[in-house]
Amino acid sequence: MIRAVCPVTVKAALAKVDGVARVDVAFEKREAVVTFDEAKTSVEKLTRATAEAGYSSSLKL
């Protein structure tokens, strides 16, 4: 996330995924913390959502 609009775009893309309960985006850290229902969605679907919005992503433990 380089531009100020990036966190807004990423948050919106993730929030649209069925099963997502909460999305917190930290622009400075270039990361998003997502709370979701594993019965309704997956890390793969979340990663796909950010990719479709134009941003690559990966799981950070």
C-alpha positions as CSV (number, residue, x, y, z in Angstrom):
1,M,0.0,0.0,0.0
2,I,1.7,3.1,-1.3
3,R,-1.0,5.7,-1.7
4,A,-3.4,7.0,0.9
5,V,-6.4,5.5,-1.0
6,C,-4.8,2.0,-0.9
7,P,-6.1,1.1,2.6
8,V,-9.6,2.2,1.7
9,T,-9.6,0.0,-1.4
10,V,-8.1,-3.0,0.4
11,K,-10.6,-2.7,3.3
12,A,-13.6,-2.4,0.9
13,A,-12.5,-5.4,-1.1
14,L,-12.1,-7.6,2.0
15,A,-15.3,-6.3,3.6
16,K,-17.3,-7.5,0.6
17,V,-16.2,-11.1,1.1
18,D,-19.0,-13.2,2.7
19,G,-18.1,-14.2,6.2
20,V,-15.8,-11.2,7.0
21,A,-16.7,-9.7,10.3
22,R,-14.0,-7.0,10.7
23,V,-11.2,-5.5,8.7
24,D,-8.5,-3.2,10.3
25,V,-5.9,-1.8,7.9
26,A,-2.6,-0.2,9.0
27,F,-1.2,1.9,6.2
28,E,2.2,2.4,7.8
29,K,2.7,-1.4,8.4
30,R,1.2,-2.2,5.0
31,E,-1.0,-4.9,6.5
32,A,-4.6,-5.7,7.2
33,V,-6.0,-7.8,10.1
34,V,-9.2,-9.6,9.1
35,T,-11.6,-11.3,11.4
36,F,-13.7,-13.9,9.5
37,D,-15.9,-16.9,9.9
38,E,-13.9,-19.9,8.6
39,A,-17.1,-21.8,7.8
40,K,-18.0,-19.1,5.3
41,T,-14.7,-18.0,3.7
42,S,-11.0,-18.8,3.6
43,V,-7.6,-17.2,3.4
44,E,-7.6,-18.1,-0.3
45,K,-10.8,-16.1,-0.9
46,L,-9.5,-13.1,1.0
47,T,-6.3,-13.2,-1.0
48,R,-8.2,-13.4,-4.2
49,A,-10.3,-10.4,-3.2
50,T,-7.3,-8.2,-2.6
51,A,-5.8,-9.4,-5.9
52,E,-8.9,-8.5,-7.8
53,A,-8.7,-5.1,-6.2
54,G,-5.2,-4.8,-7.6
55,Y,-3.1,-5.6,-4.5
56,S,-1.1,-8.7,-3.7
57,S,-1.4,-10.2,-0.3
58,S,-0.3,-13.1,1.8
59,L,-0.9,-14.7,5.2
60,K,1.2,-13.4,8.1
61,L,1.2,-15.3,11.3
